[in-house]
Amino acid sequence: MVICKHIYVSGRVQGVGYRYYTMLEARRLGLAGFAKNLRDGRVEVVAKGQQEQVDKFIQFLNHASPAAKVTSLEVEDNYQWDSQGFTTG
C-alpha cells in the first residue's frame, strides 16, 4: 500500500548535511518526495512510497546526519504528493 507522510523535523538539522543524508536514504528505499530547509530552522520532508519503507524512513530521520541533533518529528498522514523521485531544495 502506497502512503504519503508530511514531516517537520526540529532540532539542529540545518547546515549539518541532514537533507543530503535524507535524500540518500529516501532514494535507497525507493521513496518519492523532498527535504527542504524552512526559515524557522526546521526541515520539511515529504515521503511517499510503500508503507514499510516510509516507516523505516521516518525512523531514520531521527538520526539522518551524524552532526544533527533531532529534537522532534511532527508527522502528518494522508499528504498528497504526485511527483516522482526525491529532491532537496
PEQUI-V492197 format. One record per pair of residues at least 4 apart in sequence whose ideal C-beta (glycine too) atoms are under 8 Angstrom apart, sorted by the first residue. I is the first residue (numbers start at 1). J is the second residue. Records with the same first field share a line. If there is no record, write none. Layout:
# PEQUI-V492197
I=J ; J
This chain:
# PEQUI-V492197
1=50 ; 51
2=48 ; 49 ; 50 ; 51
3=48 ; 49 ; 50 ; 51 ; 54 ; 77 ; 78
4=33 ; 46 ; 47 ; 48 ; 54 ; 78 ; 79 ; 80 ; 81
5=46 ; 47 ; 48 ; 54 ; 58 ; 75 ; 76 ; 77 ; 79
6=44 ; 45 ; 46 ; 75 ; 76 ; 79
7=44 ; 45 ; 46 ; 47 ; 58 ; 61 ; 73 ; 74 ; 75 ; 76
8=38 ; 42 ; 43 ; 44 ; 45 ; 73 ; 74
9=13 ; 18 ; 42 ; 43 ; 44 ; 45 ; 61 ; 70 ; 72 ; 73
10=41 ; 42 ; 70 ; 71 ; 72 ; 73 ; 74
11=68 ; 69 ; 70 ; 71 ; 72
12=16 ; 67 ; 68 ; 69
13=18 ; 41 ; 42 ; 43 ; 65 ; 68 ; 69 ; 70
14=18 ; 37 ; 41 ; 43
16=65 ; 67 ; 68
17=21 ; 65 ; 66 ; 67 ; 68
18=22 ; 35 ; 43 ; 64 ; 65 ; 68
19=23 ; 35 ; 36 ; 37 ; 43 ; 88
20=24 ; 65 ; 88
21=25 ; 64 ; 65
22=26 ; 35 ; 43 ; 45 ; 60 ; 61 ; 64 ; 65 ; 88
23=27 ; 35 ; 86 ; 87 ; 88
24=28
25=29 ; 57 ; 60 ; 64
26=31 ; 33 ; 35 ; 47 ; 57 ; 86
27=31 ; 85 ; 86
29=49 ; 53 ; 54 ; 56 ; 57
30=49 ; 50 ; 53
31=47 ; 48 ; 49 ; 53 ; 54 ; 57 ; 86
32=47 ; 48 ; 49 ; 81 ; 83 ; 84 ; 85 ; 86
33=45 ; 46 ; 47 ; 48 ; 81 ; 83 ; 86
34=44 ; 45 ; 46 ; 83 ; 86 ; 87 ; 88 ; 89
35=43 ; 44 ; 45 ; 86 ; 87 ; 88 ; 89
36=43 ; 44 ; 88 ; 89
37=42 ; 43 ; 44
38=42 ; 43 ; 44
45=61
46=79 ; 81
47=54 ; 57 ; 58
48=54 ; 79 ; 81
49=53 ; 54 ; 57
50=54
51=55
52=56
53=57
54=58
55=59
56=60
57=61
58=73 ; 75
60=64
61=70 ; 73
62=70 ; 73
63=68 ; 70
64=68 ; 70
